[in-house]
């Protein structure tokens, strides 16, 4: 049985719910490993068969849709990433983001909560230095990526299978980030709720210039079901809602472009990705969230991130899950050998 200790300040009524979330995440990781192994067995040099669909390698190009006119715009040939050139103040691709992920109230959901804040920030400094040494030409922007709506194994209040964190928790993360001039990502696992229901509660933080958004399709149960028992999904329509909200905040508050991190490690997690709209007011990162040995992680990145390009790419490294079975944790140099080079790096 999974057990953990909660800080005394964490409300007692939420402790059981967060434990359920931890259990859910563990079960989901097992499903991820099984699916990844099955997909790897189906891989051939020419064709990859996944869930009765066929994905073939194609050039890294994409259609850019202007959300205001709904007309097709051609990519600028001088700009190597899909979508419009960044506005002043945009982080990518001038910097590479390095984020520590988790929940400060849980030791089992990621490095952000596994260590006391002082030690966690020291470890973040060490990773930033390693990545800066691996690619001296690209400055590294530190970040804290906090799960602020967590998927649950029980319906909970509202029967939505999700638990919203308190404002105090978010403000604690903002305070920690300020000690390193780090940006902050607020990550949402909607369960049986929706982005339309959850994101408005975060607007007062998303309108801050250093706060950005992450959405986790794994725990989005669009067709019902319990998070962790099967892998969820987001459609382009869901992602376009999130980016539309970010764009409106940028316009209303005269902010630098916002970032949206979209978790993905299977074919079905993101549907109709070709319909994801791009706009200079935000930057979309399709984030490879799978764990395992280096060969499996590289293959997942190729099939679901490189082969379905949206704009920028991300890559997650798991301190524990990636090293199971005697595997080694990929080095910064190993990750930077990928094509395209990920511009968002996350450690869990």
PEDAFEN-V470036 format. One line per field, one symbol per residue. phi: phi as a letter, one per 30 degrees, with the letter a starting at -180 (. if undefined). burial: # if it has 9 or more other C-alpha atoms within 8 Angstrom, else .. Layout:
phi=???
burial=???
//
This chain:
phi=.dbaccddddeedcdddddddddddddddddddddddddddddbdcbccbhibcccdbedbadccdddchcdcdddddcdcdjddddejddccdbccbccckbdcbdcckdecdceedddddddeddeddddddbddceccdacccdcbcdbdbeidihchabdddeedddddddddddbhcdbcccbcdicdbdddcdedcedcddddccbbbbcdecccdcijcejdaddabceddddddddddddddddchcdedcbccdabbdddbchedcddcaddbbccdcdcdbkdedddddddddccddbdcacbbbcbcecddcdiidcdddeddddddbdddcbcbcc
burial=.........#....#.############..###.###.##.##...####....#......######.......#...#..###.##..#.#..##########.##.#######.#..##..#...#.###.....################.##...####.#...##..##.##....##############..##......##...###########....##################..##.###...#############.###.##.###################.########################..##...#.#..#..##.#..########
//
